[in-house]
Amino acid sequence: MSTHKSSSRKAWRPVSVLAGACLAVAACSSLLDVKNPNDVSESALDNPAAAGALTNGVLAATVRMLSGISVPYAVATDELDWIGSRDAWFDLETGAISNYLNEFTDGAFPFVGEARFTADNAIAKLEGFDAAGQLTNRATLANAYLYGAIVYTSIADMYDDYAFSTKTVPAKPIGRANMGTLYDKAISNLDKAYTIAQTAAGNATLRYNIMAYRARVKHAKAVWQKITPKGATAPAAPLVNDAGAVADANTALGLVAGDTKFNLVNNIEATAGINIWFETNGRNEQRTGTVYRTLNDPVTGALDPTVQTLLAQFTATGGPTPAPAGAPTQAGTFTITSSRELHLILAEAALATGDIATFRTELNIVRAFDSKPAYVGVPIGDQAMLAYERQAQLWLMRRRLSDMYRFGQKETKWTNNPNFESSFSVVGLLFPIPNVERLGNPCIADPAKCP
């Protein structure tokens, strides 16, 4: 198993302690004249010695982003059910995800912007160190590229639009039609990362993580193209056969054996705002989806053991091991991609070309990981079985909404909404740029104001 950890701590002292210190030390000019020893100026990051800290900062920002946005995304699908008290969750659960005033998509978005800026800024600095021959560990740059790719891909997977604002400088939105370029940016990052990982700076785990994720990104872009532009009906040809994704999946599978996962551990210290484990296991605003808790394997008719294991891990340990301190109510583990997903990418590509034998072979490799009996063409059709196995295997991996759109599936709670576009009636609908960005960025309302 491949696992990365993130953490960030902030110093805190009671006011009474600080006041006491000022009474004892004449140098204190006021109660608020306190220096935090953990404060680091931005200029300090221009030192090549900060390379490791820069990469760790990108990792921490990435998991903060995933922790925040994964909750509204999962509630908007059938992966989580809203059972709490706040009506904005109800809007998401019933499909009204286009409301830019929704407090939960709004609350998660600052972490999205933070992660994107942090990744780009850190990569630029690390590239500068590398070009000057000052980067002693080039794996730090490879990992920064990888985390940056996760950020860009996640934005493209979940948002209708995005604006590349920088600190106090606003930017105009790029539009849904251009969101595919974020996948291209992610792939470019991964190309550079893999070049580094193939040298002495890399290792087999890093190479696998990069290559496996590149396959997932290429597949995701092809899926995005199936549901873009958004419309009223599911695509007539929903299956993806992307040559690049297939090549990368095969390469990644050649680097490892068996059931391998690329995981990111989300520590308590790296979590802020909305936390998917706390919201579900602690605060009980949501619970694991009824559809999943009662999901039966089409082949056996019994509860699917893959799903039951995933649900149990989420509620008992926060996800796949290792579980961070505080799990399950405060933190857990994100699966970014896996050998299971790679085999499903290969299975889908084969099915798209009519190669039924290869499709079933690849699908059954995945099923065998949980000792499920082989699928041989009954009792449901091949495409339905692919859609089912993706549903079962990729829970909370931020793939579900796009799959529901392209396979013509609807959450039973989705409804038409007279006030907003709804997932019920608009295939391909994703999250809008939320109000927090609109309030601070005049280019959203009037792009003509920006160059």
N, C-alpha and C positions, 0 to 999 in steps of 0.2 A: 504494500500500500504506500502511496506517495502522499505525504502530508506536509503542509507548510503551516507555520504558526505565526500569529501576529499579536502584538501587544503594544500598549502605550499607557504610561502612568502619569498622573499629575500630582504634584505635591500639594498638601493641604494641611493647614495648621489652624487650631481654634483661635479666635480673636483674643481670648484671655491669655493664651500663651504668648502671642505677639505683644500684647500690652505689657505683660510682665517683663518681657525682654527689653522693651523700650525704657521701663523704669530703671532697669539695671545698667543700661548702656547709654551713656550721655550722647553718643553719636546719633541716636534716633531722634529725628527732628519732628516726626509726627507719627500717629498711629498707622498711617497708610504708607509710610516710608519704608517699605519692605521689598527686598529683592528675592525673587524665587530662584534658587540655585539650579532649577531644572529648565529655566527659560533659555532658549537658544535663538540667537538672532538669525535672520534669514541669510545674512552675509556669511555666517559660519558654514553654510552649506556649499559655499564655493571652494571649500578645502577638500582636496581629494580624499583626505582621511574620513570624510563624512559619507563616503560611497555606500557603506553598509547601512548607515542610518537612513539614507535616502531611499534605498530599496525597501527597507522595513517600513518606512513611512507609506510607500505606495501599497504595500501589502495590507497594512492596517486600514488605509482609506478604502481599499477594495472590499474588504470584508465588512466594513461599516456600511458601505453602499449596498452590498448584497443583503445584509441584515435588515436594512430599512425597506428596500423596495420589494423584497421577496414576499413580505406579508400582503400588501395590497394586490400584488400579482396573483398569489395563490388564492386569495379570497375571490378574485375576479374569475377564477376557474372553478373546477370542482375539487381542487386539492385540499382546500380548507373551507370550513363552513363558519359563518358568523353566528355567534350565539350570545353576544354581549349586548351593550346598551347604546352604542353610538351610531347614529343614523348614517354617517358617511360610509361605514362598512356595508350597510344595507344597500346603498347605491352601487358600490363595487360588486357586491354579490349578485345583484339583479341585472348587472350588465351595463350600467350607466357610467362607464369608465371614461367617457369623454368630458366629464365635468371638471374643468381646470381648477375649480374652487374646492374640490374634495380635500378635506383636511389631512387625509392620510397619504395620498400621493403627493400632496403639497409638503407635508412634513418630511417625507423621505427624500425629496429632490435635492436639498442642500448637500446631502452626502453623495449624491450622484455627481453634482458639479464639483465638489471637493475632490472626489476620486479622479475625475477626468483631468482637472488642473494639476493635481499632485503628480499623477503619472506622467503627463507631458513635461512638466517642469523638471522632475527628477531625471527623466530620460535625457533631456537636453543637457543637463549638467553632467551626467555620467558619460554621454557621448563626447562631451568636451574633454573630460579627464582621459578618456580612452584615446582620443585623437592626439592628445599631448603626451601619451605614453605614461600617464600618471595613475592609471587604474590597475592596481596590483592584483585584484581578483575580478576577472572579467565576467564571472558567473553572476556578480551583482547586476551587471547590465543586462545579461540574458534574462534574469528573473524579473527585472523591471519591465523589460519588453513584454514578458509573459503576462504579468499583472495588468499592464496597460492594455493588452489585447482583451483581457477579460472585461475590463471597464468598457471599452469601446463596443465590444460585442453585446454586452448586457444592455447598453443604451439602445442599440439598434434592434435588439430582440423585443424591447418593451415600450419604446416610445415612437409616436407618430412624427415627432419633430424635435429639433434640438438647436440651441444657439451656443456657439463657442465663445462665450463671454470670458474675459480674463480680468480677475480682480474687479476693479472699478470701471473697466472698459466694456461696454455692452457690445453685443454682436447680433446681427439679424438672424432669424431662424433659417435653416437650410432647406426645409420642406421635406415632406414624406418621400418624394421621388428621389431625393439625394441621401436618404438615410442609409442606403446600401453602401455608400462610400465609407461608412464607419466599419463595416466588415472588411473592406479593402485595407483600411488603416490597421486593423487588427492583424490581418494576414501579413502585411508588410512588417509589423513588429515581430511576428512569429518567425518570419523568414530570417530576420536578423538574429533573433534569439537562437534559432537552430544552428546557424553558421557558427556562433560562439560555442554552443553546447557540443558541437562535434570536435572541438579542440580539447586540449588538456583542461580547460576551464570547466568543461561540462562533465556529466556522468550519465549513466544509463537512465536514472530516474528523471533527471532534468530533460533529457532528450525525449523520453516517453511523454512527459507532461506537455512539452511544446508541440510535438508531432500529433499527439492525440487531440489536443485542443485545436490545432489547425484544421484537422479533419472535421471537427465539430463546427468550427466557424464557417468553413466552406459549405458544409451541409446546411447550416442555418441561413446563410445568404441565399441559397437556392430555395429554401422554404419561404423566406421573406419575399422573394420574387413571385412565388405562387399566390401570395395574398396581397400583393401590391400591384396596382392601386386597390384600395379597399372598395368593396362593392356589395351587392345584395346576395350573391350566391357563391357557394364554394367552388374552387377551381375544378374544371372538368377532368383535368389530369393532375392529381395531387402528388403523385410520386416523384421523388427526386433521384436523379442519377447524375451525380457530379463527378467527373473524372478525377479532379483534384482531391475531393473528399475521399474517394475510393483509394487512390494511391497513398494518401497520408494515413488512412485507417490501416491499410495493409502494412505500411512501414512501422507504424506505432505498435501494432500487434506483434511484429517481428522482434521488438525490443523487450518484450515482457512475456510472461507465461501466466495463463489462468485468469482469474477474476481480479483485475487490477483497477484501482480507482485513483484519480487525481483529486485530492481533497484539500480544502483550506479550513483550518481551525479558527473559529471566531471566538477569541477570548473575551472575558467580561470587560477587560480594560480597553479593548478595541471597539467596544459596542457603545453606540450612543443613539438616542432617539428610539424609534420603533425597533423592537427586537423580536424576531419571529419565534424564538423559544419562549421568551417571557410572555409575549402576547398570547401564545397558545397554551403553554403548560403552566404558566404562573398566573397571569392576569385573567385568563380564561375568556378573553374577548372572542377568540376563535377556538375551534377544535378541528382535529383531523377530519377530512371530508367524509360524509356518510357514503358517498359513492365508492370511496376507497375502502372504508371499513367493511363494506359489504360486497366488495368486488370478487366475483367468482371467475375462476379460470375457465374459459370456454371448453377446454379439452376435458377437464375432470368434473366440472360443475361445482367444485368445492372452493372455499375461500382461497384466493391466490396466496401462496406462501411468500412470494417475493414481496408483495404489498404488505402482508402482515408483519414481516420482518422489518421493513422500512418504518412502518408506523410504530412498532415497538421500540426500535432504536431511537426514534425521534422523541418519544415521550419518556423513555427510561434513561437514555444516555446522551441525548442531544444529537444523535446521528451516528454514522460510522465511527469506529474507534480510530484514534484516541479521542476520548471526550475531555474537553477542557474543564477546569475547575468551575463549579457553579452549575454544570449541566444537571438537569435539563432546563431549569426555569430561566437561566440567565444566558446560556451560551450553548454552542454546538458546532457541528462540522458540516460544511457545505461540500457536496460532491460536485465538482466542476465538470468532469467528464469521466468516462470509464471504458474499460474494454467491452462491457455490455453495450454501451452506446455505439462503439465502433462496429461491433458485429451487426447491430441493427442498421447502421448506415450501409454496410455491405449487403445486408439482406434486402433492403429497400432498392438499392441500385440494381440488384439482380432481378427483383420482381418487376421493376420498371422496364427491363429489356425482355421480359418473358421467360427468364431462366428460373423456372419454378424449383428445380432441384437445388440449385445453389441458394436460392431464397430460403428454402426450408432447412437446409444444412446450417446456414448462418443463424437463423432464428432459433433453431434447436440447440445450438451451442450455448446461447444465452439462457434458454429454458433449463438446460442441464445444470447450470450453476446453482439452481435451487431444487434440483432433483425433480423437476416437473416433467411429465411424460412428453414425448416428442409429438409435435403437431404434424399430421399427415394429410391435411386438406379438409378435415371435418372437425367439428360440426359447422364452422363458419368459413367464409372465403378467405383467400390469401391476403387481400388488402385489409380486410377487417381484422385479421389476425395480426398483421403488422401494426395497425393502429392500436390494437389492444396491448400488444407487448410493449410498445413505446409508452403507453399510459402506465402500465404496471412497473416498468423498469426505471422511468425517468421522473418519478415523483419529486417535486420541489427542486427540479433542476432547471426551472424557468424555460421549459420547452412546451408546456401543456397548451397554452392559449393558441399559439400558432398551429399546433397539431389539431386542436378542436376546429379551428377555422377551415383548414385545408381538407380535413376528413368529414366535414359537414356535421359535426357534433355540436350540441347545445347543452349547456348547463340547464337543468330543469327549473332553476330559479330565475333565469334570464327572462326579461319581459321587455316589451316595447316601452319606451319612455317618451312622453310628449315634450319634455324639456331638453333632452340630450340625445345624441347618437348612442345607440346601445349595441352591445355585442350580439343581442338577439337578432337584430335586423341588418347590421353592418358587418359583413365578413372582412376580417383584417383590421378591425378597429384596435388601436393601441393607445397607450396613455398620451395625453397632450402635454405640452409645456405647461407646468402648473402656475398657480397664482404668485408664488414666492418669486419666481423669475420674472413674471410679467410686471410685478410692482417695481422691481429694480432695473428693468431693462425696457426702455422706451421703444426699442427696435422690434419688440414682439408685436405690439399694437400697430406700429407704423414702420415697416422695414425700410421705407423710403428715407427715413431719418438717418439711416446708417449707410456708410459707404459700402 
